[in-house]
């Protein structure tokens, strides 16, 4: 059989449109999450009664959206496997954009009392459900539309645009914080959320006009759809779920520790300002985007396993040195730590490797559930757990040691992962 290494097919107009539609929508989704992560302390002060644990409360509310991701992954991933990837992509961007825009006009606690935090939590839940569906379905959509021999590159754009969306959100938050200063809580923060509406409408328009993936069309024609995907995944693909969980958990934990927890933590415990800390995170995320595309293309040539294993090993080896540099008080050292973290994350979150784990009839559900559980239980709770670790131990490097432990577990899981880069993308699982 001719492998994807031997026969390469150029980009087609359909594959290019699919790439643009999925990536722009993905960037918009993660812009929404970034502005909340960056402005969480301001938002908590507006919508909750003030207390002595504003930072802890902000991280708890940030993690709330991650906790419902597995539900979104199951419900929307299953719909992606039964009704089509394209329909779900339209649904999730509409849900995320609407919820984010409503946060921008939501009355404060001073105006409507307890209804304000209740409404905010419900909107965060809606964002989490949408993000749970986006994680799996968008990655599958890209990989299934990829020309032969370019699945690694197309899947890498999912990680790259995730990083670019987050960088855009942090940049907007940093600029607003610098421009508004003490007036930020007075209403300037709402600008960041309201900007999601026009951006989301562009993504919605593009996703409505893109074609369904060839893999799903083939499933419909052969009537090979699975009625109980969760049961099938747990029965036949348990090893794939475990391996994917460990690897995504390492990347998600590192991201949330260095790009969400650390800027807020340093702004509260050192003389460093929040705008400065956020702008260093933007630099790191831009490097993550560039690294993801570069390493994704490399994985098409040398295989997925060498790229992922090397990237996870880099997380383990560099986590503590990066933390020491970040806490040195030097803006340059913090920027360097963010850059190293971004490059390692760019190679860890291999969407193509994850999508290739599962057969086509379970792919969206499998990838979504794997990503949803790991980001909910490990990644989304990271800022909260990091803050608790710091408060309990007083040790600045405790969050970095947490990254090391999870990274070692990911290395052990990835070692048993078979190479999938040079095989056809078909209905067979590589990890049964």
C-alpha positions, 0 to 999 in steps of 0.5 A: 500500500502506498503510504502518505510518505511516498505520495503527497497531494497538494492543497485543494481549494476545499481543503484550504477553505476548511483550514481557514474556516476551522482556524478562524473559528478556533482562534475566536473561541480561544480569544474568548477564554483568554480575556476571561483568564487575563481579566478574571480578578477584575471580573470577580470584583465586579460580579462578586462581593469583595473578600480577601481571596479575589485571586483564588475566586478568579481562578476557581471561576476560570476553572468552572468552564473547564469542568463542564468541557467533558459534557460538551465533548460527549454531547457535541462530539457525539453529534459530530460523529452522528450528524456531521463535523461541520454542523457542530462547528457552526453550533459551537462558535455561535454558542461561545460568541453569544455567551461571551458578548452577553458577559460584556453587557451583564449588570454588576453585583452592585446593580442586580445583586446575587443574580449577577454571579449566577448569570456569570457562572451560567455563561461560563458554563455555556462557554465551557460546553462550547469549548468542549465541542470545539476541541475535538470536532475542530481538530477532527475537521482539520485532519480529515480535510488534510491532503495526504501527507499533510495531516500533521501540518493541518492538525498543527494549525489547530494548536497554532490558532488556539495560541494565536487566539489566546495571544490576541485575548491577552494582548487586548486585555494587556492594552486595556489594563495599561490604558484604563488603569484604575478605571478598568473595573468601571467598564473598560473590561467590557470592551474586550468581551464585546469585541468577540461579537464581530469576530465570532460573526466572521467565524460563523459565516465562514463555517456555514460555507465550508463543506463536510469532511470526506471521512464523514460523508463516507460514513454516511454512505456506508451507514457505519455510524455508531449508536453508542460511542462512549460505550464503544470507546471504553470497550475497545479504545481504553488505552487510547483514551488513557494515553491521550489524556496523559499527553494533553494533560501535560500540555494543558497544565503547562499552558495554564500554569505559565500563561494564566496563573503566572502573569496574575500571580506575579502581578499580585506578589511582585512589583511587576505590572499585569500589562507587562506580565501579559505581554510576555505571555503574548510573546510566548504564545506567538512562539507556541503558534510558530512552533506548532506549525513547524513541528507539525510539518516535521511530524509529517516527515519524521513521525508523530512520536519523536516530536511529541516525546521530545516536546514532553521531555522538554516540559519535564526538564525545563519546568523548574528552570523556567519557573526560577527564571520567571520569579527572578524579577527580570522581565527578560527572564520571564519572557524567555521562560514563556518562550520555552514553555510555548515552544514545548507546548507547540509540539506536545498538543499534536491534534493529528496524533490524537485524531489518528488514535480513533476510527472515523466513526468515533473520532470526534467523540474520542478526541473530544472526550480525551481533551475535555477530561484532561483539560477539565481535571488537570489543565482547567484546574491548574491556576486554582491548584497552583495557587493552593500549592503556593499558599500551602507551601510558600514555595514558588516552584511548587506549581513547576514541580506539579508540571514535572510530575504530570509530564513524567506520566505523559512520557510513560504514556507516549512511549507506548503510542504507535507511530501513525503518521505514515498510515492511511486515515481510515476506520481502524484504531491504532490503539485498541 
